[in-house]
Amino acid sequence: MFRIGYRTLKTGVGTAVAISLAQWLQLDNFVSAGILTILCIQNTKKKSINASWSRFIACVIAMVLSAGFFEFLAYQPAIIGLLLLVFIPITVALNIKEGIVTSSVIILHIYSAGNVTAGVFQNELGIIVIGIGIALIMNLYMPSVENKLIEYQEEIEKNFYKIFCEMTNYLKTNDSHWDGKEITETEELLKKAKTLAFKDVENHFLRHENLYYLYFKMREKQFEILQRILPIAASISLTIEQGNRIAEFLEELSEHIHPGNTALFYLKKLYDMKVEFEQMELPKTREEFETRAALYQFVQEMEQYLLLKSSFKGIKKNENEEREVNYT
């Protein structure tokens, strides 16, 4: 289905406004203001600021160098090549190489003018300011992505819940017909969610981190633990008391999570369960020994899983309320 995104819409409107304003001010080469606007509209506010600053500084340097090269050497095509041989390394050294293309347009404007005057400089500065300024104004508005981040959060938690349910079922029955599709789904969801959360950080000048980004990073680490746990659970071929206890723990973990139930509460329960296991009789057969060893490793991984969650401070829904995410 054909769809116009926010960036496309802002680019179209901004370009038209920049060209119209430059033309109304009767600037020469007024269409170049539209080119600058197109190049300076980016996906995020921070990228737009950086692109605009790089292009402005590069254009000013290009104007100064053009005056020196053309006036003191000659208005010849070879001089343009010589100028670029000097100008491009300067932009790279100053980390403003994004401005090479737009600055080249300015250089060609001055070359076409045939002489350097205050009027030529004023004209080029007008084009630069209008093009960059309109782009910055258009990029002041960025649509909120919080609803989409919440959607990703809920989908990931739903998949986590399904994974835990399947592990619980297997530990109780040693039987499973799960196709594991939630594993690949969760991996993809985490990638998309982290990318979107990072983009949200880039749209806030005074924000250096995003709670959603930290949340998805935490979930990613927990997901790595789940990926390690699954083969351990699959290797267990014997149903024993310890396995049933762990299954009950996982079931409670997945079904009774709310803001009052923190990871610290479940860490305490896990610790008590480990102490209880240590006091049980030693395994009588090799198969039981291997099963209990696998379950012990399972419990160790679950401890790391909960420690990751306990270090996360939660997501604020508003200034007066902290919304605890739905899954420990």
N, C-alpha and C positions, 0 to 999 in steps of 0.2 A: 504494500500500500504506500502511495506517495505521501511523504510527510516532510514538513519544513521544520527544522530544529531552531532553537533559540539563537545559536551562533549564526546560522544562515540568515535568519531574519534581521539580526542586528547588523550583519555585514551589508546586506542590501540597503537597509534604511540609512545606516551610517555613511555608506559610500555616496548615496544620492545627496544627503545633507551636506557632506564635505565639498562635493563638486559644486553644488548650488551656491554655497556660501563663498567659495573661492571665486566663482564666476561673478557673483553679485559684487564682490570687492574688486572686480576687474583685474584679477591677477593673471599674468601670463602663465601658460601651461597649467591652467587650473585643474585639469583632469588628474594631475599627479597627486592632488590632495586626496582623491578617491583611492588611488593606489596605496598611499600611506595608511589610510583607514583600514583597507582590506588586510594589510600586513600586520597591523597592530591589534586587531581584534583576535583574542586568543580564547582558549577554553576556560581559563581562570583569571581572576583579577590580578594575582601576583605575576602570572606570565605576561599579562597585558602591560603591566607597569614596567617589567623588565625589558620587554620588546620595545616599548615606546622610548624608554630612556636610552637604550642602546642605539636606536635609530636616530634619535635627536642628536646625541653626541657625535655619532658617525657623520651625520649630515653637516654639522658645524665644522668638523675637521675637514671634510671634503670641500666645503666652501673656501676655507682658508688656503688649503693646498692648491685648489683650482686657481685662485687669485695669483698665487706665487708662480706656479708652473706656466700658466697661460700668458700672464703679463710679462714675465721675465724671460721666458723661452719663446714660445710661439703658439698660435692657435692652429695646431696641426694634429692629425690623427695619431701620429707617432708619440706626441706629447701626452695624449690621453693614456696610451699604453704605459708610458714611463710613470705617469702619475699613479696609475693603479698598482704598479710594481712597488711603489712606496706606501700607498694608502692601505692596501690590503694587509700587509704585515703589521701595520700600526693597529688596525682594528682587531686583529687576532691577539696582539700583545695586550691590548686594553680589554679583551674579552667582550667586544661589542661587534663581533663579526656578523650578527644578525642584520646590522645596518649597511652591509656592503651593497646589496641590491638597490635599496632606496637612495643611498648616497651616490651610486653610479648615475642614477637618473638626474640628480642635482648637478653632478659634474657635466653631464651632457647638456643640461639647460644653460649652464654658464658658457660652455663651449659654443653653443648655438647663438648665444647673445653676442659673441664676438668681442666683448670687452667687459671689464669688471667695474661696476659703479655701485654707489650706495643704493640706487633704485633696484638693481639686479639682486643685491643681497637682501633688500627689504622684501622683494617679491618671493624669493626662495624661502626666507624665514616664515613668511605668511603661509605659504603652502605647507611647510613642515608643521607649524603650530596648529593650523586648521585640521590637517589630516590626522595628526597624533591626538589632538584635543578631542575631536569628535569620537575617535575610537575609544578613548578613556571614558568619555561620558556614556557611550553605549554600553561599555563593560561594567558600569557601576551596578547594573542590575544583573544578578545571577539567580535563577530559580532555586528555591529550596529543595534539597535532596533528602531531607530528613525522613519523609514518608517512605521513600524508596529504601533508605537505610534500615528503617524499622521492618519493612517487608523482607529484606534480606535476612535480618536478625531472626525473624519469626520462622522463615523457611529453613534456616540452618538449625535452629533449635528443634524444629519438627523432625528433621532428619536425625539429629542426635538422639531424640527420644526413640525413634524407630530402631536405631542401631542398638541402643541399650535394651529395648524390648526383645530384640532378636537374641542378644547375648544372654539375657535372663532366661528366655525360653530354652536355649540350648543347654545352659548349665543345669536346668531342671530336668530336661528330658533326653539330652544327648541326641536330639533330632531337630532338623531345620530344613525348610524349603525356601529360604530367603534368597533372592537373586542378587542382593547387594547393590542395587542401583543407587541407593542413598549415598554410597561411598563416592562414586564419581560425581553425583549431583552436588554433594557438599563441597568437594574440591573445587568445582567450577564456581559455586556460589561464593566461596571465600575469596577467590581471586577477584571476582566482580565487585564484591562488597568492599574489599580493601582499596581497590582502585577508586571507587566512588567516594569513600571516606577521605582518602588523601586529596582528592579533588576539592572536597568541601573545606579542607584545611587551607588549600591554596586560594580560596575565595574569601578568606578572613585575614586581614593584614596583621591583626594583633594576636592571632591564634597560632601557636607553634605545634599544637597537638590536638587531636580530635578524639573524644571519648569513644566514639564509634570505631575509629581506626584502631585504638588500643584494644577495644573489645574484640574486633575481628582478628587481630593478631593473637590475642589470648585464645580465641576459639581455634585458630589455625594450629597453635601448639597443642591444644587439647585433642584436636583431630589427629595429629601425628601420633599421639599416645593411643588413641582408639585404633589407629591402623596397626600399631604394634600389638595391641591387646587381642585383636580379632584372631590372628593365627594361633595365639596361645589358647584362646577359648576353643578353637576348632581342634586343637590337639588333644583336648580332654575327652577321653573315651569312657570314663567311669563316673557314675553318679555316686557321690559320697556326701556326708553331712556337711563338710566344709563348703562344697560346691553349692549346696542348697542354701546355706547361710549367705554366701556371697550373692547368689541370685536374688534372695529376698532384699538384701542391701541395695542392689542395683534397681530393683523394682521400686523400692521406696524412693530412691534417688530420682527416678524418672517421673514418678507420679505425684509426689508431694512437695514440689518446689514452689515456694512463694517468698515474698519479701522477708518474712520472718525466719525462714530457713536458710541459713548461710552455709558456705562451704566449711567453715570452722566446725559447725555442728556435726557434719558428716565425717570430717577428719577425726573427730573424737570417737564417733561410732566405729570408724574403721580401725582406729588404734585399739579400742576395746576388743574388737573382733580378732585382731591379730594376737593379742594377749591370750584370749580364750583358745585360739588354735594351738598356741604353743603349749598349753596345758593338757591338750588331748593326747590320747595314746599314740604311740609311734605306728607308722604304717606296717601292716603285716605282710603285704605282697609287693612285688616289684611294680605292678601296675598301679597300686594305690600310692606307692612312693612317688612315681612319676606324675600322677594326677595331683597330689598335694604340692609337689614342687612347682608344677605349672600354675596352680592356684595361688601359691605364695608370690610368684612372679606377677601374676595378675593383680594381686592386692597392692604390690609395690608400685605398679604402673598407675593404679587408681589413686594412690596417695599423691603422686605427682600431678595427676589430673586435677585433683581438688586443691592442691597447693597453688596451682596456676589461677584458679578461680578466686581463691581467698585473697590473692594479691591485687585483684581488680576492684576498683573503688565504686563501680556502678555507673549508670547513665542517668543524668538528670533530665527529667521531663520538663521541669520548669524550675524557677529559682527556689521555690518552697517545697518541692517534692522530689525525691530521688526514686526513680523507677528501677527497681532491681530486675535485671534481665531474667527471662523466664526459666533458665536452665542452669543448674549449678555446674 
